[in-house]
Amino acid sequence: MAARKSSRKKPNPRGNNSANKNKRKRSKKEEDDEPEGGDLAAWETLKTPWQEIQEDAFGAISWKNQKIEQKKRKQRLESSMTELRVEKGMIRYIYVILDCSQSMNKRDLKPNRMVVAQEMIKKFIKEFFDQNPLSQLGLIIAHHKIAQKITDLGGNPNQQIEKLHNITDHLLLYEQQHAQELMSRDRDISFKNALVNCLSLQNALEVAKNSLSQIPIHGSREIILISSALSSID
């Protein structure tokens, strides 16, 4: 009886050895490329923008995560609009309170403190409207324990300067009227006692506060006090 020939091929030991060697080389190379700890390197985790681009059936190019980008863009716009809404100080509303008490008549500054203060306020008004053309300014004088608003808030520097130069005439007219009223009420009162000129800081601030309370919240409300007196009658 003839022996049947086996159709199975005998394994080639040389081929198995070469395949095993290739596998070992690949595994060794992968181990060398892999960083310590098994995690990806920092440069391997970077996202490149061209990987996020896709092309649709009509050839239009768009981002893969377009909805996410639209949401981020909307958030940026909302944050920028919020900053614009709460931004203040674009328009300034300022009241300048000038102390016109008897201490302003001292001559340690030539010709006296009142004239020097008027010149400094005049320069301030010009520079203020040059730098803040949309802002408004008003003048308040404090004298004889009272406070008077000689100009309302406005944006005309020439009008403010004109009223500033007329402060002396305003004070003289007030003193004459006030003295006549007091002397008509009490004949024993002297002219000097009727014209005691003291600073009342509280009255001046109250006048400025009442005027600035009507200003909208988007404006910057400020008060500048120019005083020569060392104390207030309050």
C-alpha positions as a LaTeX table, in Angstrom:
\begin{tabular}{lrrr}
\hline
Residue & $x$ (\AA) & $y$ (\AA) & $z$ (\AA) \\
\hline
Met1 & 0.00 & 0.00 & 0.00 \\
Ala2 & 1.48 & 3.20 & $-1.20$ \\
Ala3 & 1.91 & 5.90 & 1.33 \\
Arg4 & $-0.05$ & 9.12 & 0.73 \\
Lys5 & 1.91 & 12.27 & 0.22 \\
Ser6 & 1.00 & 15.00 & 2.62 \\
Ser7 & $-0.24$ & 18.24 & 0.99 \\
Arg8 & 0.91 & 20.34 & 3.97 \\
Lys9 & 3.99 & 22.38 & 3.47 \\
Lys10 & 6.75 & 22.06 & 5.92 \\
Pro11 & 7.39 & 25.19 & 7.91 \\
Asn12 & 10.37 & 27.20 & 6.90 \\
Pro13 & 12.38 & 27.92 & 10.01 \\
Arg14 & 14.28 & 30.71 & 8.30 \\
Gly15 & 11.07 & 32.58 & 7.38 \\
Asn16 & 9.72 & 32.36 & 10.90 \\
Asn17 & 12.93 & 33.72 & 12.27 \\
Ser18 & 12.88 & 36.74 & 9.96 \\
Ala19 & 9.23 & 37.52 & 10.78 \\
Asn20 & 9.95 & 37.34 & 14.49 \\
Lys21 & 12.90 & 39.66 & 14.04 \\
Asn22 & 10.74 & 42.22 & 12.19 \\
Lys23 & 8.11 & 42.10 & 14.93 \\
Arg24 & 10.73 & 42.64 & 17.60 \\
Lys25 & 12.20 & 45.58 & 15.66 \\
Arg26 & 8.79 & 47.24 & 15.27 \\
Ser27 & 7.90 & 46.80 & 18.93 \\
Lys28 & 11.29 & 48.15 & 19.97 \\
Lys29 & 10.88 & 51.17 & 17.70 \\
Glu30 & 7.42 & 51.88 & 19.11 \\
Glu31 & 8.78 & 51.66 & 22.63 \\
Asp32 & 11.54 & 54.11 & 21.74 \\
Asp33 & 9.09 & 56.59 & 20.17 \\
Glu34 & 6.64 & 56.42 & 23.07 \\
Pro35 & 7.50 & 58.93 & 25.83 \\
Glu36 & 7.97 & 57.92 & 29.40 \\
Gly37 & 4.76 & 57.32 & 31.27 \\
Gly38 & 2.84 & 56.19 & 28.19 \\
Asp39 & 1.27 & 59.65 & 27.49 \\
Leu40 & 1.60 & 61.64 & 24.29 \\
Ala41 & 4.20 & 64.34 & 24.05 \\
Ala42 & 3.14 & 67.99 & 24.22 \\
Trp43 & 3.84 & 68.62 & 20.54 \\
Glu44 & 1.69 & 65.62 & 19.59 \\
Thr45 & $-1.40$ & 67.09 & 21.31 \\
Leu46 & $-1.31$ & 70.40 & 19.42 \\
Lys47 & $-4.30$ & 71.05 & 17.19 \\
Thr48 & $-3.50$ & 72.33 & 13.76 \\
Pro49 & $-6.10$ & 74.60 & 12.10 \\
Trp50 & $-5.97$ & 72.78 & 8.75 \\
Gln51 & $-7.20$ & 69.62 & 10.41 \\
Glu52 & $-10.42$ & 71.40 & 11.40 \\
Ile53 & $-11.25$ & 72.41 & 7.82 \\
Gln54 & $-13.69$ & 70.39 & 5.76 \\
Glu55 & $-15.19$ & 70.70 & 2.30 \\
Asp56 & $-18.84$ & 70.00 & 1.58 \\
Ala57 & $-20.45$ & 68.57 & $-1.59$ \\
Phe58 & $-20.60$ & 72.02 & $-3.24$ \\
Gly59 & $-16.93$ & 72.79 & $-2.62$ \\
Ala60 & $-17.52$ & 75.26 & 0.18 \\
Ile61 & $-14.92$ & 75.25 & 2.95 \\
Ser62 & $-16.06$ & 75.37 & 6.55 \\
Trp63 & $-14.93$ & 74.37 & 10.02 \\
Lys64 & $-15.76$ & 70.94 & 11.34 \\
Asn65 & $-16.84$ & 72.41 & 14.67 \\
Gln66 & $-18.68$ & 75.36 & 13.16 \\
Lys67 & $-21.35$ & 75.45 & 15.85 \\
Ile68 & $-18.74$ & 75.65 & 18.57 \\
Glu69 & $-16.97$ & 78.49 & 16.75 \\
Gln70 & $-20.24$ & 80.38 & 16.34 \\
Lys71 & $-20.97$ & 79.97 & 20.03 \\
Lys72 & $-17.52$ & 81.29 & 20.97 \\
Arg73 & $-17.89$ & 84.24 & 18.61 \\
Lys74 & $-21.28$ & 85.05 & 20.11 \\
Gln75 & $-19.82$ & 84.96 & 23.62 \\
Arg76 & $-17.01$ & 87.31 & 22.60 \\
Leu77 & $-19.50$ & 89.76 & 21.10 \\
Glu78 & $-21.69$ & 89.64 & 24.19 \\
Ser79 & $-18.72$ & 90.27 & 26.49 \\
Ser80 & $-17.55$ & 93.22 & 24.37 \\
Met81 & $-21.05$ & 94.70 & 24.32 \\
Thr82 & $-21.29$ & 94.31 & 28.08 \\
Glu83 & $-18.05$ & 96.24 & 28.53 \\
Leu84 & $-19.39$ & 99.00 & 26.30 \\
Arg85 & $-22.63$ & 99.21 & 28.24 \\
Val86 & $-20.98$ & 99.63 & 31.62 \\
Glu87 & $-18.29$ & 102.01 & 30.42 \\
Lys88 & $-18.59$ & 105.37 & 32.17 \\
Gly89 & $-16.79$ & 108.64 & 32.17 \\
Met90 & $-17.25$ & 109.51 & 28.50 \\
Ile91 & $-19.21$ & 112.64 & 29.50 \\
Arg92 & $-18.17$ & 114.54 & 32.62 \\
Tyr93 & $-20.40$ & 116.83 & 34.65 \\
Ile94 & $-18.41$ & 119.09 & 36.96 \\
Tyr95 & $-19.32$ & 121.82 & 39.40 \\
Val96 & $-16.53$ & 124.15 & 40.49 \\
Ile97 & $-17.15$ & 125.56 & 43.98 \\
Leu98 & $-15.23$ & 128.78 & 44.64 \\
Asp99 & $-14.74$ & 130.02 & 48.17 \\
Cys100 & $-15.57$ & 133.74 & 48.18 \\
Ser101 & $-15.26$ & 134.33 & 51.90 \\
Gln102 & $-13.23$ & 137.14 & 53.45 \\
Ser103 & $-10.12$ & 134.94 & 53.49 \\
Met104 & $-9.91$ & 135.34 & 49.69 \\
Asn105 & $-9.07$ & 139.04 & 50.12 \\
Lys106 & $-5.64$ & 138.30 & 51.61 \\
Arg107 & $-2.71$ & 139.65 & 49.60 \\
Asp108 & $-0.11$ & 136.95 & 50.15 \\
Leu109 & $-0.68$ & 136.21 & 46.44 \\
Lys110 & $-0.58$ & 139.23 & 44.17 \\
Pro111 & $-2.85$ & 141.05 & 43.72 \\
Asn112 & $-4.98$ & 138.87 & 46.04 \\
Arg113 & $-6.17$ & 135.30 & 46.38 \\
Met114 & $-9.47$ & 135.92 & 44.59 \\
Val115 & $-7.86$ & 137.19 & 41.39 \\
Val116 & $-5.34$ & 134.35 & 41.34 \\
Ala117 & $-8.10$ & 131.78 & 41.84 \\
Gln118 & $-10.16$ & 133.31 & 39.03 \\
Glu119 & $-7.23$ & 133.12 & 36.62 \\
Met120 & $-6.54$ & 129.49 & 37.50 \\
Ile121 & $-10.21$ & 128.57 & 37.03 \\
Lys122 & $-10.21$ & 130.37 & 33.67 \\
Lys123 & $-7.27$ & 128.25 & 32.47 \\
Phe124 & $-8.92$ & 125.12 & 33.78 \\
Ile125 & $-12.17$ & 125.85 & 31.92 \\
Lys126 & $-10.37$ & 126.29 & 28.60 \\
Glu127 & $-8.30$ & 123.13 & 28.97 \\
Phe128 & $-11.30$ & 121.15 & 30.25 \\
Phe129 & $-13.46$ & 121.87 & 27.21 \\
Asp130 & $-10.52$ & 121.29 & 24.85 \\
Gln131 & $-10.05$ & 117.79 & 26.26 \\
Asn132 & $-13.74$ & 117.07 & 26.96 \\
Pro133 & $-15.82$ & 118.74 & 24.23 \\
Leu134 & $-18.99$ & 116.82 & 25.17 \\
Ser135 & $-18.78$ & 117.48 & 28.90 \\
Gln136 & $-20.48$ & 120.22 & 30.90 \\
Leu137 & $-19.37$ & 122.53 & 33.68 \\
Gly138 & $-21.02$ & 124.88 & 36.19 \\
Leu139 & $-19.90$ & 127.42 & 38.79 \\
Ile140 & $-20.98$ & 127.78 & 42.43 \\
Ile141 & $-19.77$ & 130.48 & 44.81 \\
Ala142 & $-19.84$ & 130.12 & 48.60 \\
His143 & $-20.04$ & 133.35 & 50.61 \\
His144 & $-21.81$ & 134.83 & 53.65 \\
Lys145 & $-22.75$ & 131.35 & 54.94 \\
Ile146 & $-24.70$ & 130.58 & 51.76 \\
Ala147 & $-24.01$ & 129.07 & 48.35 \\
Gln148 & $-25.23$ & 130.40 & 45.01 \\
Lys149 & $-25.13$ & 128.77 & 41.61 \\
Ile150 & $-24.05$ & 131.48 & 39.19 \\
Thr151 & $-24.02$ & 129.21 & 36.11 \\
Asp152 & $-25.87$ & 126.01 & 35.32 \\
Leu153 & $-24.20$ & 123.03 & 33.71 \\
Gly154 & $-23.30$ & 123.95 & 30.17 \\
Gly155 & $-20.80$ & 123.43 & 27.40 \\
Asn156 & $-20.05$ & 127.06 & 26.51 \\
Pro157 & $-16.66$ & 128.05 & 27.97 \\
Asn158 & $-17.06$ & 131.73 & 27.05 \\
Gln159 & $-20.24$ & 132.00 & 29.08 \\
Gln160 & $-18.59$ & 130.39 & 32.10 \\
Ile161 & $-15.56$ & 132.70 & 31.91 \\
Glu162 & $-17.78$ & 135.76 & 31.58 \\
Lys163 & $-19.71$ & 134.86 & 34.72 \\
Leu164 & $-16.44$ & 134.12 & 36.49 \\
His165 & $-15.17$ & 137.65 & 35.89 \\
Asn166 & $-18.42$ & 139.13 & 37.23 \\
Ile167 & $-18.14$ & 137.42 & 40.63 \\
Thr168 & $-16.79$ & 140.56 & 42.32 \\
Asp169 & $-19.72$ & 142.65 & 41.11 \\
His170 & $-22.11$ & 139.94 & 42.23 \\
Leu171 & $-20.61$ & 139.93 & 45.74 \\
Leu172 & $-20.78$ & 143.72 & 46.06 \\
Leu173 & $-24.41$ & 143.77 & 44.98 \\
Tyr174 & $-25.28$ & 141.01 & 47.46 \\
Glu175 & $-23.52$ & 142.79 & 50.34 \\
Gln176 & $-25.43$ & 146.02 & 49.70 \\
Gln177 & $-28.81$ & 144.31 & 49.55 \\
His178 & $-28.10$ & 142.06 & 52.51 \\
Ala179 & $-26.84$ & 144.93 & 54.67 \\
Gln180 & $-29.89$ & 147.08 & 53.96 \\
Glu181 & $-32.24$ & 144.22 & 54.85 \\
Leu182 & $-30.51$ & 143.47 & 58.14 \\
Met183 & $-30.22$ & 147.10 & 59.17 \\
Ser184 & $-33.88$ & 147.72 & 58.38 \\
Arg185 & $-34.85$ & 144.84 & 60.70 \\
Asp186 & $-32.52$ & 145.79 & 63.56 \\
Arg187 & $-31.21$ & 149.32 & 63.71 \\
Asp188 & $-28.76$ & 148.50 & 66.51 \\
Ile189 & $-26.78$ & 146.09 & 64.31 \\
Ser190 & $-23.58$ & 147.51 & 62.87 \\
Phe191 & $-22.66$ & 147.41 & 59.20 \\
Lys192 & $-19.63$ & 145.23 & 59.87 \\
Asn193 & $-21.58$ & 142.62 & 61.80 \\
Ala194 & $-24.12$ & 142.46 & 59.00 \\
Leu195 & $-21.43$ & 141.59 & 56.48 \\
Val196 & $-19.62$ & 138.72 & 58.21 \\
Asn197 & $-18.44$ & 136.66 & 55.25 \\
Cys198 & $-17.78$ & 133.04 & 56.23 \\
Leu199 & $-17.60$ & 129.84 & 54.21 \\
Ser200 & $-20.37$ & 127.25 & 54.54 \\
Leu201 & $-19.05$ & 124.10 & 52.94 \\
Gln202 & $-22.19$ & 122.09 & 53.66 \\
Asn203 & $-24.46$ & 124.54 & 51.81 \\
Ala204 & $-22.12$ & 124.57 & 48.83 \\
Leu205 & $-22.03$ & 120.78 & 48.61 \\
Glu206 & $-25.81$ & 120.56 & 48.99 \\
Val207 & $-26.34$ & 122.91 & 46.03 \\
Ala208 & $-23.95$ & 120.91 & 43.87 \\
Lys209 & $-25.46$ & 117.60 & 44.98 \\
Asn210 & $-29.01$ & 118.67 & 44.15 \\
Ser211 & $-27.97$ & 119.69 & 40.66 \\
Leu212 & $-25.87$ & 116.60 & 39.95 \\
Ser213 & $-28.58$ & 114.23 & 41.19 \\
Gln214 & $-30.48$ & 114.84 & 37.95 \\
Ile215 & $-27.56$ & 113.73 & 35.78 \\
Pro216 & $-27.94$ & 110.29 & 34.06 \\
Ile217 & $-25.86$ & 107.41 & 35.39 \\
His218 & $-23.69$ & 107.12 & 32.26 \\
Gly219 & $-22.04$ & 110.45 & 33.08 \\
Ser220 & $-19.24$ & 111.13 & 35.53 \\
Arg221 & $-20.36$ & 113.50 & 38.31 \\
Glu222 & $-17.58$ & 115.52 & 39.95 \\
Ile223 & $-17.15$ & 118.44 & 42.34 \\
Ile224 & $-14.04$ & 120.62 & 42.52 \\
Leu225 & $-13.59$ & 122.81 & 45.59 \\
Ile226 & $-11.27$ & 125.82 & 45.57 \\
Ser227 & $-11.09$ & 127.16 & 49.11 \\
Ser228 & $-8.94$ & 129.62 & 50.98 \\
Ala229 & $-10.59$ & 129.37 & 54.38 \\
Leu230 & $-9.04$ & 127.04 & 56.94 \\
Ser231 & $-12.42$ & 126.16 & 58.45 \\
Ser232 & $-16.13$ & 126.15 & 57.66 \\
Ile233 & $-18.99$ & 127.73 & 59.62 \\
Asp234 & $-20.86$ & 124.39 & 59.65 \\
\hline
\end{tabular}
